[in-house]
């Protein structure tokens, strides 16, 4: 019996022998067939009858080739378009990101731009003022005021150049030997038309001019130079809000007291102070007046426990001292007379009349030169109003005198013609100024305009002008020219 291994070996040898003989026959047949095909092809290609076949092949080749080229070109164009779209998408994403970033920072950029604009405007004003000062260098002197301390007119020039602008020394202005008579009109000191027309009716030229400016404005050196050219002390009421702000609103969040205290306006304040110094001429600044009322955005509260404009108790004093300190750093306080001027207390909320309330708004004697008051004969009238100086001013004057011994300026006064009490009130006004107890009142500035406004929710037009009626004008002239009232009486031009 044979083994399995020997049996497999015998079968494999027998299969290989048969496969080998068959493979040789197959190879011989394939070679013969190939030679026949080659011969036929050669005959067709070189023989005349084979030309159509050759042409067909060539035509097919020519037809296929352009389509292949076009296909390749289309693929290249598609790739380029795809890359372009991807690139544009990237650029658009970047642009969108930049736009979002710009939008997110737009508020800060706008605020910064506004501050830069104001600084640039102040810088320009400062340069102009320096040029004017250079032109009159050596001519500016305080001797024009004399010992009396009265504001002096511009003196003539011995040369052919412009007349130099002169003014009294600040020390003489602080403690004058005669009283100030001032006016506010619609455009003075930038235009004297109404101011001079009213002065001509009175017959006496005022020696003080009041005007208003906002914190969105640069310092106006022309206001100061034009005032002193006329021999008048300029008194600027400087409101920490835009100049065109609506008087019916006490909201101005961009100008809140905490923001001023925190330094948001420091660049503006420093440049403003530099521009004041550049004029070389003195002025009074009534900063954020009537702070004890509830109608301006620098007031602290509304009397019902609610904050006004984000302010807190004590912020007003901090703000005032901060502004004063900035001016001190720039040397401007050598020219500025600081006027702290609350409103009369008559119609204020009970909490604002309470003992200590007004005192807590006072910055301190080292920060204030004059104290003042705003006070009007203003309807609606209370039953106890007797239309006298004492009813209007005495409670408030008593409050001021309990706080400080600084000179007092009635910084903004007027009387309405409503119900016909104006002439009698004016007579009482000047009679009171002649009394010894009011000798610390160094003058007044009259609000010489007719204004429509809301008072205690009632819309009314009040004619505060000195010449609103002939009897009011006559009473004013008689009082102003009384020798015992001690006003500077310079004939109107």
Protein Blocks (a to p, Z undefined) as FASTA:
>chain_A
ZZfklmmmmmmmmmmmmmmmmmmmmmmmmmmmmmmmmmmmmmmmmpmklmmmmmmmmmmm
mmmmmmmmmmmmmmmmmmmmmmmmmmmmmmmmmmmmmmmmmmmmmmmmmmmmmmmmmmmm
mmmmmmmmmmmmmmmgojaccklnomnopacdddddfblbdcddddddfklmmmccbdcd
ddddfkbckbcklmmmmmmmnopacfbdcddddfkbccdfklmmmmmmnopacddddddb
dfkbcfkbccdfklgfklmmnopmmmmmmmmmmmmmmnopacdddehihklmmkbfkbfb
eonopaeehiaehklmmmmmmmmmmmmmnopmmmpccddddddfklgcfklmpghklmmm
pgbjklcfbdcddddddddddfklgoiaklmmmmmmmmmmmmpccdcddfbgcddfehol
mmmmmmmmmmmmmpmklmmpgbdcdddbdddddeehiacdddfbfklpmklmmmmmmmmm
pmklopacdddZZ
